[in-house]
Amino acid sequence: MAITRQVITSLNRDGSNLLGTKRLAVKIADESIVSGSLLTVESNEFCVLKSRGAVLNVYETGQYSITTPDKPLLGSITQGFFGGNSPWVYEVIYINRSKLLIRSQGVATSAEMAEMTYQVDYYIHVDTREAALELISHLPFNGNVIDTKEVADYAGPAIEQSINQVVQVTKMEHINKRIYEIREGVKGHLTEFLAAFGILLNDLKILMLPKDERMRELISLQAIGLSPIEAVRYYLAIRMADRGIVSAPNAAAGVPFQVGGQPTAFYPIAPETGLQAQPVTSLAASDAHEKSSPLPDTEPPGYSSSERSPQSE
């Protein structure tokens, strides 16, 4: 019987890696792993070999021949006696050494109890063999994988607590002035929290915005130098302009909108007849009308004041 050595690797047949950019660790449990099997570790990985819950060894980059407690039984003999499977179950855990990007999101409340949304982007990586052991000892597997989402779920409460320590005592319009203080607080707290899992924090970025879109636009208008009342008027004018309302400039300027010119007369209704009465104009309008209209003739045309009435012949 030809003796074949099994090769254990994190690479797929198409050359892609099982870890990728979203997985922190991948566990491979194979009953056919025996002494003499070849273990391949890529340059961006650590590899931990476990058996019956105990850690046997931690490997760095390279290819290794596995030496296990079943050494008295050679791999080929073990496969022959047990139908190709080993009575000892070995776990090979590949741990990603690359820098991985993680995003955490949540909501914090300002001093006015206004809701602020935050987004924290940070980079992590596992740096040493000891850190790899701490990772698999303290962070449980979700099936056969530990991904970045699971790390974000664990770190979320720590990030939220650190942000609220500053945001809850700060007015909403002043939060951006303290963003550096918030960032340093989150970075220090998160570094200490992740260290318990053997994870090293590299860099961190925080973005905070009002949860309400209207409040975000009002604060933006105040940022260009408008007073609170002016910001409200301009916001109203923008919304009216979006709907095609022609009085939007009046809303921005804070003046009333009028259709047509100023009224010059009023036309009351006669109560007895129900007919429309003559227009009642102001005294100045009446005087101007009298001056502008010519006086009517007092005598009919063809007559003179010095002449008598014509007599019939």
JOCOR-V138886 format. One record per helix or strand of 3 or more residues. SS is the DSSP state (H for helix, E for strand). FROM is the first residue (numbers start at 0). LEN is the number of residues. If there is no record, write none. Layout:
ss/from/len
SS/FROM/LEN
SS/FROM/LEN
//
This chain:
ss/from/len
E/22/8
E/37/4
E/44/7
E/53/6
E/61/4
H/74/7
E/89/7
E/99/10
E/114/11
H/128/10
E/144/3
H/147/20
H/171/24
E/199/11
H/212/11
H/227/15
H/247/6
H/282/10
//
